[in-house]
């Protein structure tokens, strides 16, 4: 039995994800494909546009055999923690032979070579690293400069591209954990990860989200509203989501961001924020128009499910909740939260009187050294209560994990039987099974996921809480 693991966000699932799933079977002969998927929040530091339950159903429709949740502490963290948590989960399943991921260069040997240098730190690398630090570069920039010195001009492109960077972190995590899982990659096709335009055979999730959030044809290079009867709040003159702010100065994925402003080895505007009650009062939106635009980029059954949702979530919907938390904790500062150093904490306090929305506040805080995505992720950590001490503890304990099964296909039951037999970690398919978890770190991971889900559903209401939701079976 050959099992391939894929780490993903599916925000939302599109034809590029479907291609990766298909290649796992067609090119690499997988009998089963297991997904490790972020829950209700992503590495960009934003809530997913639809819930993890909906995205799990999308994954199963697209051919995944089983979907496990990546705990929120890992899912919203830097590339190092994100990759290490995901690899820890795949290791815990006890049956995964390979991890498959897309990269810009499609060269697994090159990816592994860079990962090996970062882990082993040969003398030549350390010498170049110190040169960069002495020139005043931050650690991540000095690290990148050192790597470029060690590679030929042709190889330097490997250090550019969010998928390459995350692939390097997967390989580092495999090496550090002495995993038996071997990495596989395919060359990423279609639009760049960060592209906001729906072009080519494979569009990016960013472009699809932009279209749904902006409710305009701007993702197609136009500027007109798709339809005046688009998904709205109870006020018919107001779109459910204001035009999203685009960070044109950085325009990076969170993984690419990490390579530039995070030390992995050390440690838009809209003043009318809507509450959950208002969000429920929505009218129908132009299903046929969206379908005609997106049909080439999203599998048909997945697109139908996506367009059936009453609302698409975004970070600015939580502006009032974050504002309250910032006001109530400003006297203590925010350095205890993940990714927030003293300078950023002081800056948050300084600009707090000008707070309007999360995106607006992020714009005020960003700088040359602090990218939009980095700040956005830091603010999400405050909202969700994710502390740096927790991440440090997880790293020290080799990235503990618990196995939360979100969904599976009926015909894949033999795979689950093998996982339950081989894994030393209990599989939680119903939250009533949580009593099986005895490890304190695993309990804290689960408790944080429950809280994060509850916060998510302050905006996107759900009739069932985490303890009432069944596993999705297709």
PyMOL commands that set and color helices and strands:
alter all, ss='L'
color gray80, all
select helices_A, chain A and resi 15-26+52-61+72-75+79-93+108-120+123-134+139-150+154-159+162-176+205-214+218-220+254-261+276-280+287-294+300-307+315-329+342-354+358-365+372-384+388-396+410-422+431-436+440-456
alter helices_A, ss='H'
color red, helices_A
select strands_A, chain A and resi 3-8+32-38+66-70+98-103+182-187+403-408+427-428+472-473
alter strands_A, ss='S'
color yellow, strands_A
deselect
rebuild
show_as cartoon
